[in-house]
């Protein structure tokens, strides 16, 4: 079974400050990991994904995440927050290889607030 | 339109009524997924289609829930005898193929279901 834990349901940062959204996963097989963003009244949009290539993954809008197997983590970071980054962020995991089919297991989500 | 579309965007119904939610995937996408997002919670997997067959229905919460898909096109999620706990946003996603689980799932904007 797989699971995802996002630490902190709400994160608040100042504009220009570092953004750090935490995600830990549990998986009995090598995982694929994803970060999605959901802006108000919009569908989920993929930010980035880890698929067993480079452990540091760069995504859209200046976000990146690092896969750390020893820590079972896939934290999302951005060096400098912008007001437009305010949204809800979801970490998700799927199985890699075998007869898996891409089913995503999501974390509970983290709402990011950016204040001036 | 290039994206996944869902209809209706909002549905308010009375307890005990049946509802149908529609998903139009991206053209050419063979895989289609339904997820549910209840207030304050992450997304829960409901069902997955490969073509018009559903290899995994394990996420459907009860026998009141059913879904079908026509070829590699439209899917309908039906909820019979709706209950208040069915109130949620129902999200549909599609991806090009499932042989590789790195394929990005593209999400629709969702249908917000409210059961009074």
Interface residues (C-beta under 8 A of the other chain):
Chain A: X4 X32 X36 X41 X42 X43 X44 X45 X46 X49 X51 X90 X92 X94 X95 X96 X97 X100 X101 X102 X103 X104 X105 X106 X107 X108 X109
Chain B: X3 X4 X31 X33 X35 X40 X41 X42 X43 X44 X45 X48 X50 X55 X56 X91 X93 X95 X98 X101 X102 X103 X104 X105 X106 X107 X108 X109 X110
